[in-house]
Amino acid sequence: MTLIFFSVFYRDMDLNGYLIPKHAHIVPLLYSVHMDPTLWDSPEEFRPSRFLNSEGKITKPEYFLPFGVGRRMCLGDTLARMELFLFFTSILHLNHLRTPPGQSPPNLRGNTGITITPDSFKVRHNLIFLLILY
């Protein structure tokens, strides 16, 4: 979960009938956007294909905000995206990941706190040996 702090209200504000007092600290919960069934088809399912267009190219829906949005967006967004891509593709390239026999996959609900953390779960991996012939 992305944790973003806003402290931008310099006067009392009315937002959809809610009074937000001057100097209020607002912490948006992006999880609610990322798991909203009105924005995503079956958000509780792990489907990376939802980020591919009809040509198979990566696309980013406007409501996918892992690093925030606007002036307070994470400064390390570009670096973080590259590092996440390299990290996960290297793991997936060299391993077959699956749940152990008899165990169900982890749920995607998580436990809400300062961040959202998953329940404990186990993963089984099989290392893939690559034979490179020259």
Secondary structure, DSSP 8 states (H G I E B T S, - for coil): --B--B---SS-EEETTEEE-TT--B--BHHHHHT-TTTSSSTTS--GGGGB-TTS-B---TT--TT--GGGS-TTHHHHHHHHHHHHHHHHHHEEEE--TT-----S--EESSSEE------EEEE-------
